[in-house]
Amino acid sequence: MSKILLPTRRKLITGAAALGAYAALPKQVDATTVPTTFFGAPATTNPLATTWKNAVVTNGGTVSNARLALVSTLISNLQSAGVWSLLDRFWLMAGENSQSALTDLVANELASIVGSVTFSTNLGYKAGGVSGNYISTVFNFSTATHYAQNSAHLMAYVNSTSGDTNPSLGDSSTLAKARLYARFAGLAYTRLNNATQGGFSVATPLGCTIGTRTASTTTITYKNGSSIGTDSGASAAAPNDVLGLCGSPSGGDANNRYAAFSVGAGLTALQVSALNTYTLNILTAIGAN
């Protein structure tokens, strides 16, 4: 005789009643959902992901269980790779809403829109291409925890493009010492505490561009995890300026939509690979790669 013990009541039922109860249970998981506990929360959640979710809610947004699980996995993977402890900020711009996109995962600080910047749900942000259109953060290079004169990185992920770009992220043009260009006039540029560093040929701004300084005279630019050039320009002090996204305080990037950004300490080749891979993984799961 068929028997089933329902999880909600400690009562054994048998026969036709058991078969009916079994038939009512879900037999498959929808591809858009994630494993959950009986109470509906993700089965395992990194506590830092929960802290970020709470900040998003405080900022007026929401975070679904599915997205919380993805962010939890991202954080745990970056922790295991030795990258998370080197990050000052990580923005998942491909958010479910603007509040979740603008609340970074590390410091849980809310960035703000300046001028004309367009948000596309689960895809990211794109700025107007003139001065005054960008995303303003409260991150200052000179007072950062991890970003430093001889150890620094910037990352930008572009998932839609219509041409070359103003800075993907960086400081103002009056300093121009801390900037990353996914592509400008055919070249990707990394400027980390140096205003004159050169660029390297790149076919498209699409994908993940990472610039990292690992020594006073060593800055390497990576495209989708592969090195495309090394610059020996000497470092200077980190600029006393606030980081702008989707451009810089001196001009927005109207040609590219951005799905993710990060800033922090210098990264080894293996750490660059991990940051590239795990950023790609979460964007692919969202459908924003």
RODO-2510 file (C-alpha; in nm, 4 decimals, decimal comma):
residues 289
     n   res          X          Y          Z
     1     m     0,0000     0,0000     0,0000
     2     s     0,1315     0,3470    -0,0885
     3     k     0,2318     0,5661     0,1996
     4     i     0,3629     0,9243     0,2243
     5     l     0,4581     1,1462     0,5184
     6     l     0,3746     1,5071     0,4357
     7     p     0,6390     1,7546     0,5578
     8     t     0,3807     1,9956     0,6977
     9     r     0,2064     1,7486     0,9303
    10     r     0,3336     1,4525     1,1253
    11     k     0,0495     1,2291     1,0029
    12     l     0,0810     0,9099     0,8075
    13     i    -0,1730     0,8722     0,5279
    14     t    -0,2249     0,5691     0,3103
    15     g    -0,4036     0,4383     0,0053
    16     a    -0,5793     0,6739    -0,2376
    17     a    -0,5189     0,9709    -0,0097
    18     a    -0,1418     0,9090    -0,0242
    19     l    -0,1450     0,8776    -0,4022
    20     g    -0,3438     1,1994    -0,4316
    21     a    -0,1060     1,3826    -0,2042
    22     y     0,1924     1,2567    -0,4024
    23     a     0,0345     1,3666    -0,7312
    24     a    -0,0054     1,7173    -0,5927
    25     l     0,3666     1,7503    -0,5165
    26     p     0,5886     1,9304    -0,7771
    27     k     0,7757     1,6799    -0,9959
    28     q     1,0294     1,9160    -1,1553
    29     v     1,2029     2,2440    -1,0868
    30     d     1,1485     2,5315    -1,3271
    31     a     1,4694     2,6300    -1,5054
    32     t     1,4391     2,9846    -1,3736
    33     t     1,4311     2,8816    -1,0067
    34     v     1,6999     2,7696    -0,7663
    35     p     1,6971     2,5035    -0,4915
    36     t     1,5211     2,6391    -0,1831
    37     t     1,4566     2,5365     0,1722
    38     f     1,1053     2,4523     0,2902
    39     f     1,0594     2,8182     0,3874
    40     g     1,1519     2,9555     0,0415
    41     a     1,4983     3,1042     0,1065
    42     p     1,8083     2,9810    -0,0817
    43     a     1,9292     2,6498     0,0598
    44     t     2,2762     2,7929     0,1360
    45     t     2,3543     3,1632     0,1305
    46     n     2,6833     3,3414     0,1847
    47     p     2,6170     3,5858     0,4716
    48     l     2,7767     3,8681     0,2718
    49     a     2,5132     3,8161     0,0034
    50     t     2,2437     3,8487     0,2679
    51     t     2,4037     4,1707     0,3928
    52     w     2,3974     4,3065     0,0381
    53     k     2,0324     4,2044    -0,0051
    54     n     1,9398     4,3866     0,3138
    55     a     2,1163     4,6996     0,1882
    56     v     1,9266     4,6805    -0,1409
    57     v     1,5970     4,6568     0,0466
    58     t     1,6962     4,9531     0,2629
    59     n     1,7678     5,1448    -0,0581
    60     g     1,4167     5,0710    -0,1857
    61     g     1,4877     4,7703    -0,4077
    62     t     1,4223     4,3981    -0,3986
    63     v     1,6296     4,0827    -0,4479
    64     s     1,4698     3,7565    -0,5599
    65     n     1,5750     3,4241    -0,4116
    66     a     1,7178     3,3234    -0,7492
    67     r     1,9340     3,6361    -0,7706
    68     l     2,0430     3,6051    -0,4097
    69     a     2,1642     3,2516    -0,4830
    70     l     2,3640     3,3709    -0,7848
    71     v     2,5255     3,6542    -0,5895
    72     s     2,6018     3,4157    -0,3044
    73     t     2,7793     3,1817    -0,5450
    74     l     2,9734     3,4709    -0,6998
    75     i     3,0968     3,5924    -0,3616
    76     s     3,1904     3,2420    -0,2444
    77     n     3,3805     3,1708    -0,5653
    78     l     3,5705     3,5000    -0,5455
    79     q     3,6528     3,4275    -0,1824
    80     s     3,7901     3,0854    -0,2730
    81     a     4,0003     3,2377    -0,5528
    82     g     4,1564     3,4958    -0,3195
    83     v     3,9942     3,7845    -0,5102
    84     w     3,7164     3,8959    -0,2773
    85     s     3,9595     4,0158    -0,0081
    86     l     4,1248     4,2440    -0,2685
    87     l     3,8056     4,4192    -0,3783
    88     d     3,7020     4,7644    -0,2643
    89     r     3,3828     4,7572    -0,4706
    90     f     3,1960     4,5269    -0,7098
    91     w     2,8858     4,6500    -0,8913
    92     l     2,6515     4,4024    -1,0585
    93     m     2,4940     4,6577    -1,2908
    94     a     2,2770     4,3922    -1,4562
    95     g     2,0373     4,4136    -1,1657
    96     e     1,6740     4,3213    -1,1216
    97     n     1,6098     4,6870    -1,0401
    98     s     1,8102     5,0077    -1,0265
    99     q     1,8616     4,9909    -0,6502
   100     s     2,0234     4,6469    -0,6666
   101     a     2,2401     4,7576    -0,9594
   102     l     2,3644     5,0692    -0,7814
   103     t     2,4293     4,8994    -0,4442
   104     d     2,7768     4,7475    -0,4586
   105     l     2,8370     4,3990    -0,3205
   106     v     3,1394     4,4811    -0,1028
   107     a     3,0743     4,8041     0,0878
   108     n     2,6957     4,7987     0,0227
   109     e     2,7074     5,1669    -0,0723
   110     l     2,4528     5,3215    -0,3068
   111     a     2,5854     5,4970    -0,6175
   112     s     2,3839     5,7788    -0,7734
   113     i     2,2826     5,8836    -1,1239
   114     v     2,4140     6,2137    -1,2573
   115     g     2,2417     6,3516    -1,5667
   116     s     2,1162     6,1054    -1,8282
   117     v     2,1950     5,7385    -1,7636
   118     t     1,9618     5,4596    -1,8820
   119     f     1,8980     5,1385    -1,6881
   120     s     1,7855     4,8159    -1,8585
   121     t     1,6568     4,5468    -1,6228
   122     n     1,8956     4,2495    -1,5960
   123     l     2,1242     4,4044    -1,8589
   124     g     2,2927     4,7105    -1,7114
   125     y     2,3502     5,0843    -1,7516
   126     k     2,4367     5,3096    -2,0430
   127     a     2,5203     5,6798    -2,0068
   128     g     2,4599     5,9793    -2,2237
   129     g     2,7792     6,0738    -2,4065
   130     v     2,8381     6,4273    -2,2840
   131     s     2,9858     6,5836    -1,9741
   132     g     2,7620     6,5426    -1,6714
   133     n     2,6135     6,2034    -1,7613
   134     y     2,7585     5,9207    -1,5533
   135     i     2,7135     5,7224    -1,2320
   136     s     2,8723     5,8797    -0,9267
   137     t     3,0103     5,6687    -0,6443
   138     v     3,1422     5,7644    -0,3019
   139     f     3,4618     5,5670    -0,3638
   140     n     3,7733     5,7877    -0,3441
   141     f     4,0942     5,6390    -0,4831
   142     s     4,3170     5,8129    -0,2279
   143     t     4,1351     5,6760     0,0771
   144     a     4,0608     5,3240    -0,0461
   145     t     4,1204     5,0161     0,1636
   146     h     4,2861     4,8084    -0,1111
   147     y     4,3443     5,0293    -0,4162
   148     a     4,6949     5,1734    -0,3701
   149     q     4,9773     5,3435    -0,5593
   150     n     5,1548     5,0226    -0,6605
   151     s     4,8693     4,7728    -0,6301
   152     a     4,5463     4,8533    -0,8092
   153     h     4,2910     4,7268    -1,0603
   154     l     3,9835     4,8394    -1,2515
   155     m     3,7361     4,6080    -1,4304
   156     a     3,4503     4,6784    -1,6699
   157     y     3,2198     4,4357    -1,8501
   158     v     3,0502     4,5601    -2,1700
   159     n     2,7552     4,3593    -2,3076
   160     s     2,6351     4,5929    -2,5825
   161     t     2,8272     4,8373    -2,8003
   162     s     2,7815     5,0783    -3,0879
   163     g     3,1378     5,2062    -3,1135
   164     d     3,4396     5,3410    -2,9292
   165     t     3,4173     5,4847    -2,5831
   166     n     3,4930     5,7537    -2,3319
   167     p     3,6418     5,6010    -2,0157
   168     s     3,4512     5,2973    -1,8962
   169     l     3,5152     5,4121    -1,5416
   170     g     3,7586     5,6452    -1,3743
   171     d     3,8447     5,9814    -1,2277
   172     s     3,7909     6,3273    -1,3754
   173     s     3,9752     6,4623    -1,6796
   174     t     4,1611     6,7167    -1,4673
   175     l     4,3568     6,4256    -1,3187
   176     a     4,3036     6,1309    -1,5608
   177     k     4,5295     5,9123    -1,3487
   178     a     4,2902     5,6285    -1,2695
   179     r     4,0929     5,5190    -1,5739
   180     l     4,0025     5,2156    -1,7808
   181     y     3,8960     5,2369    -2,1460
   182     a     3,7401     4,9185    -2,2864
   183     r     3,8183     5,0649    -2,6288
   184     f     3,9113     5,4118    -2,7498
   185     a     4,0274     5,4715    -3,1081
   186     g     4,0914     5,0988    -3,1448
   187     l     4,2899     5,0638    -2,8232
   188     a     4,2201     4,9456    -2,4676
   189     y     4,3819     5,1719    -2,2090
   190     t     4,4702     5,1109    -1,8462
   191     r     4,5778     5,4103    -1,6435
   192     l     4,6404     5,3281    -1,2821
   193     n     4,8052     5,6159    -1,0968
   194     n     4,9662     5,7411    -1,4178
   195     a     4,8076     5,9844    -1,6652
   196     t     5,0110     5,8935    -1,9752
   197     q     5,0087     5,5160    -2,0035
   198     g     4,9562     5,3824    -2,3565
   199     g     4,6961     5,1500    -2,5046
   200     f     4,6842     4,8129    -2,6772
   201     s     4,4978     4,7050    -2,9887
   202     v     4,1586     4,5462    -2,9272
   203     a     3,8900     4,4532    -3,1776
   204     t     3,5880     4,5369    -2,9642
   205     p     3,4964     4,6770    -2,6233
   206     l     3,2613     4,3818    -2,5675
   207     g     3,3404     4,1485    -2,2815
   208     c     3,5567     4,1860    -1,9729
   209     t     3,8422     4,4372    -1,9654
   210     i     4,0699     4,4348    -1,6599
   211     g     4,3649     4,6620    -1,5960
   212     t     4,5921     4,5780    -1,3042
   213     r     4,9021     4,7371    -1,1538
   214     t     5,1161     4,4877    -0,9656
   215     a     5,4319     4,6969    -0,9153
   216     s     5,5566     5,0547    -0,9466
   217     t     5,6453     5,0004    -1,3140
   218     t     5,4154     4,7142    -1,4154
   219     t     5,0598     4,7582    -1,5433
   220     i     4,8928     4,4827    -1,7465
   221     t     4,5746     4,5049    -1,9528
   222     y     4,3606     4,1920    -1,9981
   223     k     4,0761     4,1198    -2,2377
   224     n     3,8440     3,8312    -2,1458
   225     g     4,1120     3,6842    -1,9223
   226     s     4,4059     3,7091    -2,1662
   227     s     4,6866     3,9631    -2,1421
   228     i     4,6963     4,2060    -2,4368
   229     g     4,9855     4,4251    -2,3216
   230     t     5,2132     4,5475    -2,0418
   231     d     5,3047     4,9091    -1,9717
   232     s     5,6094     5,0180    -1,7685
   233     g     5,4896     5,3683    -1,6795
   234     a     5,5890     5,4596    -1,3244
   235     s     5,3200     5,5076    -1,0627
   236     a     5,2324     5,8202    -0,8705
   237     a     5,0093     5,8665    -0,5680
   238     a     4,6498     5,7530    -0,6103
   239     p     4,4336     6,0487    -0,7146
   240     n     4,2237     6,2287    -0,4585
   241     d     3,9103     6,1945    -0,6678
   242     v     3,5819     6,0036    -0,6748
   243     l     3,5271     5,7132    -0,9147
   244     g     3,2706     5,7511    -1,1909
   245     l     3,1028     5,4603    -1,3737
   246     c     2,9724     5,4367    -1,7322
   247     g     3,2204     5,7100    -1,8108
   248     s     3,3794     5,9517    -1,5661
   249     p     3,2921     6,2803    -1,3966
   250     s     3,4133     6,4522    -1,7144
   251     g     3,2068     6,2569    -1,9679
   252     g     2,9680     5,9644    -2,0074
   253     d     3,0128     5,6692    -2,2425
   254     a     2,7158     5,6749    -2,4794
   255     n     2,8335     5,3804    -2,6888
   256     n     2,8487     5,0948    -2,4410
   257     r     2,6174     4,9282    -2,1893
   258     y     2,7888     4,8001    -1,8767
   259     a     2,6908     4,4887    -1,6808
   260     a     2,9587     4,4915    -1,4083
   261     f     3,2442     4,6946    -1,2596
   262     s     3,5054     4,6410    -0,9913
   263     v     3,7910     4,8305    -0,8268
   264     g     4,0527     4,7209    -0,5768
   265     a     4,4070     4,5977    -0,5290
   266     g     4,6351     4,4588    -0,7991
   267     l     4,5604     4,1080    -0,9257
   268     t     4,7821     3,8202    -1,0366
   269     a     4,7158     3,6489    -1,3675
   270     l     4,5293     3,3704    -1,1874
   271     q     4,3187     3,6208    -0,9960
   272     v     4,2378     3,8081    -1,3174
   273     s     4,1271     3,4784    -1,4690
   274     a     3,9039     3,4076    -1,1700
   275     l     3,7472     3,7550    -1,1716
   276     n     3,6836     3,7240    -1,5451
   277     t     3,5384     3,3727    -1,5185
   278     y     3,3091     3,4279    -1,2219
   279     t     3,1840     3,7609    -1,3553
   280     l     3,1051     3,5902    -1,6853
   281     n     2,9341     3,3032    -1,5023
   282     i     2,6865     3,5210    -1,3162
   283     l     2,6160     3,7384    -1,6190
   284     t     2,5533     3,4284    -1,8295
   285     a     2,3132     3,2930    -1,5679
   286     i     2,1286     3,6267    -1,5694
   287     g     2,1344     3,6491    -1,9494
   288     a     2,3470     3,9643    -1,9501
   289     n     2,6742     3,8415    -2,0954
***
